[in-house]
Amino acid sequence: MTTTPRRTVTHKPAVVGIVARARKLTSPAQLDAIALRAHRVWKSPIRGPWLTSVFGSMLLVGIPVMFITGLVSYAAYDPRLAGNDNTPQKGILGFYLFNWASNPSWIYRVSQGIHVTLGLVLIPIIVAKLWSVIPKLFEFPPVRSIAHALERISLILLVGGVGLEFATGVSDIEYFYPWKFDFYDVHFYGAWAFMSGFVIHVCVKLPLMIRSLRSRSLRKELATSLADTRPEAPADLVAIAPNPPTISRRGILGLTLGAAATVFLTTAGETIRIFHGIALLSPRGRREQKDANDFEVNITFDASNIDPVELGESWRLEVIGRRTVLLSRAQLLAMRQTTAELPIACVEGWSTVQTWTGVAIVDLARLVRARKDLDVLVVSLEKAGTPYRSATLAGNQAFNPAALLALKVNSEDISPDHGFPARIIVPGAPGVHCTKWVRQMTFLQA
């Protein structure tokens, strides 16, 4: 019997071909070719390390000021006191270095005014900085080394964080909340994430920024016309095949700083009253204050959902200390009256200074035999569950001689929108702690 030998047919596995093609596509030469094609997309002749470093140096000053004033605002809420801090599970991020001061009375007005106004002014500069580095966001390959990986991670935190912080901040200023999360919590945690990326990015990029700033003269660039504008020396961010310039570097700097100045002039009036008449972008309007109560307000009486009957003759203020007293508005008006010129300053950045008259909190403490410098829990007529329905005032705030249970403003009864029958006005405190429609004050035992 003759046996026919079997023919062995060898089939090249498909996986071998895939691996071979993958190796070819990921070879250094191929990767360089892909990176070069990606780089050629960007044609602006003014992009380069120098221009990016100029915008970066502005943010290197502005962003830390924003962060510090944000921490100051957090401290102003006196987070150690019960009910004042709504940020859950803040852990070590909830630290603060000092108890909030009640003098000078304008301290919160200035710090939060800087925070909000500077934040708005920085927006054009941030946009210009992002435009200048946009090729880096599409860099290929995405990671080339450990240092490069750190830089890329910092960009995620930096770009994502700046978008989150400024979008939520501007929305809060405008009272526009299209999301379901709590602004305060997200803005708080987002700030720490953003600053983490910012610090990493600065550590990685600071030497390059310094070298880049020294590579060209700012004075010469400001004197260079469009016709004489040339690309920077070949370097990262510099276009390989640039188009003819349509704007000079001094033009882009002037455009950016001009936009920042315009934002300042049209928004700063919420804090700086000399600009109040041109605060065209102010969501509170340019009030002429035609009467005693015609000034800014966050929550109107209609928005409070308080029954108007509760503001009538039956209203009583309950003051609790070593003893408890119930006081009508007439009885409060019969007590010694104190007048003080004090600001209301809110987290949204607006502030206003008015002349308030009412009973000093220290006199109410004396009435209920409360020991001096006790913290004071103030509760509004608003319904339970309403945000900031109550606030705890630190003893140094409550016992400031100018801290008032205000009954009048500018010599007239305060209106329902401003807290009738009585509201708190405390020097240096955030506006949200100047509780309106007060129904109860408790001097807390140590």
C-alpha positions as CSV (number, residue, x, y, z in Angstrom):
1,M,0.0,0.0,0.0
2,T,1.4,3.3,-1.0
3,T,1.0,6.1,1.4
4,T,0.8,9.6,-0.1
5,P,2.7,12.0,2.2
6,R,0.7,14.8,3.6
7,R,1.4,18.3,2.4
8,T,1.9,20.7,5.2
9,V,0.3,24.1,4.4
10,T,1.5,26.9,6.6
11,H,-0.9,29.9,6.9
12,K,0.6,33.1,8.1
13,P,-1.7,34.0,11.1
14,A,-3.6,37.3,10.6
15,V,-2.3,38.5,13.9
16,V,1.2,38.5,12.6
17,G,0.2,40.9,9.8
18,I,-1.6,43.2,12.3
19,V,1.4,43.3,14.5
20,A,3.6,44.1,11.6
21,R,1.4,46.9,10.4
22,A,1.2,48.3,13.9
23,R,5.0,48.3,14.2
24,K,5.2,50.1,10.9
25,L,2.6,52.7,12.0
26,T,4.3,53.2,15.4
27,S,7.8,53.4,14.2
28,P,9.7,56.5,15.2
29,A,9.8,57.7,11.6
30,Q,6.1,57.2,11.1
31,L,5.3,58.9,14.4
32,D,7.5,61.9,13.5
33,A,5.7,62.1,10.1
34,I,2.2,62.1,11.8
35,A,3.4,64.7,14.4
36,L,4.8,66.9,11.5
37,R,1.5,66.7,9.6
38,A,-0.4,67.7,12.8
39,H,1.9,70.6,13.4
40,R,1.4,72.0,9.9
41,V,-2.3,72.5,10.7
42,W,-1.4,75.6,12.8
43,K,-0.5,78.5,10.5
44,S,-0.4,81.6,12.7
45,P,2.9,83.4,12.4
46,I,2.7,85.1,15.8
47,R,2.4,82.0,18.0
48,G,5.5,81.0,19.9
49,P,7.0,80.6,23.3
50,W,7.5,84.4,23.8
51,L,3.8,85.4,23.2
52,T,2.6,82.4,25.3
53,S,5.0,83.4,28.1
54,V,3.7,87.0,28.2
55,F,0.1,85.8,28.7
56,G,1.4,83.2,31.1
57,S,3.2,85.8,33.2
58,M,-0.1,87.7,33.5
59,L,-1.9,84.6,34.8
60,L,1.0,83.7,37.0
61,V,0.2,86.9,39.0
62,G,-3.6,86.9,38.6
63,I,-4.5,83.3,39.3
64,P,-2.8,83.1,42.8
65,V,-4.6,86.3,43.8
66,M,-7.9,84.7,42.7
67,F,-7.1,81.6,44.7
68,I,-6.1,83.5,47.9
69,T,-9.1,85.7,47.8
70,G,-11.2,82.6,47.3
71,L,-9.7,81.1,50.5
72,V,-10.4,84.4,52.2
73,S,-14.0,84.2,51.2
74,Y,-14.2,80.6,52.6
75,A,-12.7,81.8,55.9
76,A,-15.2,84.7,56.0
77,Y,-18.0,82.2,56.3
78,D,-16.5,81.1,59.6
79,P,-16.7,77.4,58.6
80,R,-15.8,76.2,62.2
81,L,-19.3,77.4,63.4
82,A,-22.3,75.1,63.2
83,G,-24.3,75.4,60.0
84,N,-22.0,77.9,58.2
85,D,-20.1,75.5,56.0
86,N,-22.2,73.3,53.6
87,T,-19.2,71.6,52.0
88,P,-19.4,67.9,52.7
89,Q,-16.4,65.7,53.5
90,K,-14.0,68.6,52.9
91,G,-11.3,67.0,55.1
92,I,-7.9,68.8,55.0
93,L,-9.2,71.2,52.3
94,G,-11.4,72.8,54.9
95,F,-8.4,74.3,56.9
96,Y,-8.2,78.0,57.6
97,L,-5.5,80.0,59.3
98,F,-7.5,82.6,61.3
99,N,-10.9,83.5,62.6
100,W,-12.7,86.1,60.4
101,A,-12.3,89.7,61.4
102,S,-15.1,92.2,61.9
103,N,-12.9,95.2,61.4
104,P,-12.5,97.0,59.1
105,S,-16.1,96.8,58.1
106,W,-15.2,96.8,54.4
107,I,-12.8,93.8,54.6
108,Y,-15.1,91.3,52.9
109,R,-16.3,93.9,50.4
110,V,-12.7,94.4,49.2
111,S,-11.6,90.8,49.2
112,Q,-14.6,89.4,47.4
113,G,-14.8,92.4,45.0
114,I,-11.2,91.7,44.0
115,H,-12.0,88.0,43.6
116,V,-15.0,88.5,41.3
117,T,-13.7,91.5,39.4
118,L,-10.3,90.0,38.7
119,G,-11.9,86.8,37.7
120,L,-13.9,88.5,35.0
121,V,-10.9,90.6,33.9
122,L,-8.8,87.5,33.5
123,I,-11.2,85.8,31.1
124,P,-9.9,87.5,27.9
125,I,-6.3,86.8,29.0
126,I,-7.2,83.1,29.6
127,V,-8.8,82.9,26.2
128,A,-5.7,84.4,24.5
129,K,-3.4,82.0,26.5
130,L,-5.5,79.0,25.4
131,W,-5.4,80.2,21.8
132,S,-1.6,80.6,21.9
133,V,-1.1,77.0,23.1
134,I,-3.9,75.2,21.3
135,P,-1.4,73.2,19.2
136,K,-0.2,71.6,22.5
137,L,-3.7,70.2,23.2
138,F,-3.5,68.2,20.0
139,E,0.1,67.2,20.3
140,F,1.2,63.8,18.9
141,P,2.3,61.5,20.4
142,P,0.4,62.4,23.5
143,V,3.2,61.3,25.9
144,R,6.9,61.2,25.3
145,S,8.5,61.1,28.8
146,I,7.6,61.2,32.5
147,A,8.0,65.0,32.5
148,H,5.8,65.3,29.5
149,A,3.2,63.0,31.1
150,L,3.2,65.3,34.2
151,E,2.7,68.2,31.9
152,R,-0.2,66.5,30.1
153,I,-1.9,65.6,33.4
154,S,-1.5,69.2,34.6
155,L,-3.2,70.4,31.3
156,I,-6.2,68.2,32.0
157,L,-6.5,69.7,35.5
158,L,-5.6,73.2,34.2
159,V,-7.8,73.5,31.2
160,G,-10.7,71.5,32.7
161,G,-10.4,73.4,36.0
162,V,-10.3,76.8,34.4
163,G,-13.3,76.0,32.3
164,L,-15.3,74.7,35.4
165,E,-14.3,77.5,37.7
166,F,-14.9,80.4,35.4
167,A,-18.1,79.0,33.9
168,T,-19.6,78.3,37.3
169,G,-18.3,81.6,38.7
170,V,-19.8,83.7,35.9
171,S,-23.1,81.8,36.1
172,D,-23.3,82.5,39.8
173,I,-22.7,86.2,39.2
174,E,-25.6,86.1,36.8
175,Y,-27.8,84.0,39.0
176,F,-27.9,81.4,36.2
177,Y,-27.8,77.8,37.4
178,P,-28.5,75.4,34.6
179,W,-27.1,72.4,36.5
180,K,-28.4,70.2,39.3
181,F,-25.2,70.2,41.5
182,D,-24.5,72.7,44.3
183,F,-22.5,75.7,43.0
184,Y,-20.7,76.2,46.3
185,D,-19.4,72.6,46.6
186,V,-18.3,72.2,43.0
187,H,-16.6,75.7,42.9
188,F,-14.8,74.8,46.2
189,Y,-13.5,71.4,45.1
190,G,-12.9,72.6,41.5
191,A,-10.6,75.4,42.8
192,W,-8.4,72.9,44.5
193,A,-8.2,70.6,41.5
194,F,-7.5,73.6,39.2
195,M,-4.7,74.9,41.5
196,S,-3.1,71.4,41.7
197,G,-2.8,71.5,37.9
198,F,-1.6,75.1,38.0
199,V,1.2,74.4,40.5
200,I,2.4,71.3,38.5
201,H,2.3,73.3,35.2
202,V,4.2,76.2,36.8
203,C,6.9,73.9,38.1
204,V,7.3,72.3,34.7
205,K,7.1,75.4,32.6
206,L,8.6,78.2,34.7
207,P,12.2,77.8,33.5
208,L,11.0,77.8,29.8
209,M,8.8,80.8,30.5
210,I,11.7,82.8,31.9
211,R,14.0,81.9,29.0
212,S,11.2,82.8,26.5
213,L,10.5,86.2,28.1
214,R,14.2,87.0,27.9
215,S,14.4,85.9,24.2
216,R,12.6,89.0,22.9
217,S,12.3,92.6,24.0
218,L,8.7,93.7,25.0
219,R,9.5,97.3,24.0
220,K,10.7,96.2,20.5
221,E,7.6,94.0,20.0
222,L,5.3,96.9,20.9
223,A,7.1,99.0,18.3
224,T,6.9,96.3,15.6
225,S,4.3,96.9,13.0
226,L,2.2,94.3,11.2
227,A,4.4,94.6,8.0
228,D,7.5,93.9,10.1
229,T,6.0,91.0,12.1
230,R,7.9,87.8,11.7
231,P,7.6,84.3,13.3
232,E,9.8,83.5,16.3
233,A,12.9,81.4,15.9
234,P,12.0,77.7,15.3
235,A,10.7,76.3,18.5
236,D,7.8,74.6,20.1
237,L,4.5,76.3,19.1
238,V,6.1,78.2,16.2
239,A,4.4,77.4,12.9
240,I,6.4,75.3,10.4
241,A,4.6,76.8,7.4
242,P,3.1,80.0,8.6
243,N,0.6,82.2,6.7
244,P,1.2,85.9,6.3
245,P,0.4,87.8,9.5
246,T,-3.0,89.4,9.8
247,I,-2.3,90.9,13.2
248,S,1.0,91.8,15.0
249,R,2.0,90.7,18.4
250,R,1.4,94.2,19.7
251,G,-2.0,94.0,18.1
252,I,-3.0,90.7,19.9
253,L,-1.6,92.1,23.2
254,G,-3.6,95.3,22.7
255,L,-6.7,93.4,21.7
256,T,-6.5,91.2,24.8
257,L,-5.7,93.9,27.3
258,G,-8.3,96.2,25.7
259,A,-10.9,93.4,26.2
260,A,-9.8,93.0,29.8
261,A,-10.0,96.7,30.4
262,T,-13.5,96.8,28.9
263,V,-14.7,94.0,31.1
264,F,-13.3,95.8,34.1
265,L,-15.0,99.1,33.3
266,T,-18.3,97.5,32.6
267,T,-18.4,95.3,35.7
268,A,-16.3,96.9,38.4
269,G,-19.2,99.3,39.3
270,E,-20.7,96.6,41.4
271,T,-17.9,97.1,43.9
272,I,-16.3,100.4,43.0
273,R,-19.0,103.0,43.0
274,I,-17.3,105.5,40.8
275,F,-17.8,103.1,37.9
276,H,-21.4,102.3,38.9
277,G,-22.8,104.5,36.1
278,I,-21.0,102.5,33.3
279,A,-21.5,99.0,34.8
280,L,-23.3,97.9,31.6
281,L,-22.6,94.2,32.3
282,S,-23.7,94.4,35.9
283,P,-26.7,92.0,36.5
284,R,-27.8,94.3,39.3
285,G,-28.3,97.2,37.0
286,R,-27.1,100.8,37.5
287,R,-29.4,101.9,40.3
288,E,-29.8,105.6,41.0
289,Q,-31.2,104.9,44.5
290,K,-34.3,107.0,44.2
291,D,-35.4,106.2,47.7
292,A,-34.0,104.8,50.9
293,N,-34.6,101.1,50.0
294,D,-33.6,101.4,46.3
295,F,-30.4,99.4,46.4
296,E,-29.2,95.9,45.4
297,V,-30.8,92.8,46.8
298,N,-30.2,89.1,46.1
299,I,-33.4,87.4,47.4
300,T,-36.6,89.4,47.2
301,F,-39.4,89.0,49.6
302,D,-41.6,87.3,46.9
303,A,-38.8,84.8,46.3
304,S,-38.6,84.0,50.0
305,N,-42.0,82.2,50.1
306,I,-42.7,83.8,53.5
307,D,-46.4,84.3,54.3
308,P,-46.9,88.1,54.4
309,V,-49.0,87.6,57.5
310,E,-45.8,86.6,59.4
311,L,-44.5,90.2,58.9
312,G,-47.5,91.8,60.5
313,E,-48.4,92.8,64.1
314,S,-48.1,89.3,65.3
315,W,-44.4,89.1,64.5
316,R,-42.1,88.7,67.5
317,L,-38.4,88.4,67.8
318,E,-37.3,85.6,70.2
319,V,-34.0,86.3,71.9
320,I,-32.5,83.4,73.9
321,G,-29.7,83.7,76.4
322,R,-29.8,83.0,80.1
323,R,-33.4,84.0,79.8
324,T,-35.7,84.3,76.8
325,V,-37.6,87.4,75.7
326,L,-40.1,88.0,73.0
327,L,-39.9,91.5,71.4
328,S,-42.3,93.2,69.1
329,R,-41.0,95.7,66.5
330,A,-42.5,98.5,68.5
331,Q,-40.5,97.4,71.6
332,L,-37.3,97.1,69.6
333,L,-37.9,100.7,68.3
334,A,-38.3,101.8,71.9
335,M,-34.9,100.5,72.8
336,R,-31.7,102.5,72.4
337,Q,-31.0,102.9,68.7
338,T,-27.6,102.7,67.1
339,T,-26.7,104.0,63.6
340,A,-23.8,102.8,61.5
341,E,-22.8,103.1,57.9
342,L,-22.0,99.6,56.8
343,P,-21.7,97.6,53.6
344,I,-23.5,94.6,52.4
345,A,-21.1,92.5,50.3
346,C,-22.2,89.3,48.6
347,V,-20.2,86.4,47.2
348,E,-21.4,87.3,43.7
349,G,-19.1,90.4,43.9
350,W,-21.6,93.2,44.3
351,S,-21.6,95.5,47.4
352,T,-23.4,98.6,48.6
353,V,-22.9,100.9,51.5
354,Q,-26.0,102.2,53.4
355,T,-26.8,103.8,56.7
356,W,-28.5,101.4,59.1
357,T,-30.3,102.0,62.3
358,G,-31.4,99.5,64.9
359,V,-30.6,97.7,68.1
360,A,-27.0,96.8,68.7
361,I,-26.6,93.1,69.2
362,V,-24.6,93.8,72.3
363,D,-27.7,95.5,73.8
364,L,-29.8,92.4,73.0
365,A,-27.2,90.2,74.7
366,R,-27.4,92.5,77.8
367,L,-31.2,92.2,77.8
368,V,-31.1,88.3,78.0
369,R,-28.0,88.4,80.3
370,A,-25.8,86.6,77.8
371,R,-22.1,86.7,78.4
372,K,-20.1,88.9,76.1
373,D,-18.4,87.4,73.0
374,L,-20.7,84.4,72.7
375,D,-21.5,83.1,69.2
376,V,-25.0,83.9,68.0
377,L,-27.3,81.7,66.0
378,V,-29.7,83.7,63.8
379,V,-32.7,82.1,62.2
380,S,-34.9,83.6,59.5
381,L,-38.7,83.3,58.9
382,E,-37.9,81.4,55.8
383,K,-39.0,77.8,55.6
384,A,-36.9,75.0,57.0
385,G,-34.6,73.6,54.4
386,T,-34.0,76.9,52.6
387,P,-30.3,77.5,52.0
388,Y,-28.7,79.9,54.4
389,R,-32.0,80.2,56.4
390,S,-29.7,80.5,59.5
391,A,-26.2,81.6,60.2
392,T,-23.9,81.5,63.2
393,L,-22.1,84.8,63.9
394,A,-18.8,84.6,65.7
395,G,-18.6,86.4,69.0
396,N,-16.1,89.0,67.7
397,Q,-18.6,89.9,64.9
398,A,-21.8,89.9,67.0
399,F,-20.3,92.0,69.8
400,N,-18.8,94.6,67.5
401,P,-20.5,97.9,68.6
402,A,-21.6,98.4,65.0
403,A,-23.3,95.0,64.7
404,L,-27.0,95.6,64.5
405,L,-30.4,94.1,64.3
406,A,-31.4,96.7,61.8
407,L,-34.9,98.2,61.7
408,K,-34.4,101.2,59.4
409,V,-32.1,102.1,56.5
410,N,-31.3,105.6,55.5
411,S,-33.8,106.8,58.2
412,E,-36.7,104.9,56.8
413,D,-38.2,101.5,57.7
414,I,-36.5,98.7,55.8
415,S,-38.6,97.2,53.1
416,P,-39.7,93.6,52.9
417,D,-37.2,93.0,50.2
418,H,-34.4,94.1,52.6
419,G,-35.6,92.1,55.6
420,F,-38.6,93.8,57.3
421,P,-39.4,93.6,60.2
422,A,-35.7,93.2,61.2
423,R,-32.4,92.0,59.7
424,I,-28.9,91.5,60.7
425,I,-26.1,93.9,59.6
426,V,-22.6,92.9,60.7
427,P,-19.3,94.6,59.8
428,G,-17.1,92.5,57.6
429,A,-19.5,89.6,57.2
430,P,-20.6,88.1,53.9
431,G,-24.0,89.3,52.8
432,V,-25.5,85.8,53.2
433,H,-24.7,86.0,57.0
434,C,-26.7,89.3,57.3
435,T,-29.9,87.3,57.8
436,K,-33.1,88.9,56.7
437,W,-36.6,88.5,58.2
438,V,-35.1,87.5,61.6
439,R,-37.4,85.5,63.9
440,Q,-34.9,84.1,66.5
441,M,-31.5,84.9,68.0
442,T,-29.8,82.5,70.3
443,F,-26.6,83.4,72.3
444,L,-24.8,80.0,72.3
445,Q,-23.3,78.9,75.6
446,A,-19.6,78.1,75.3
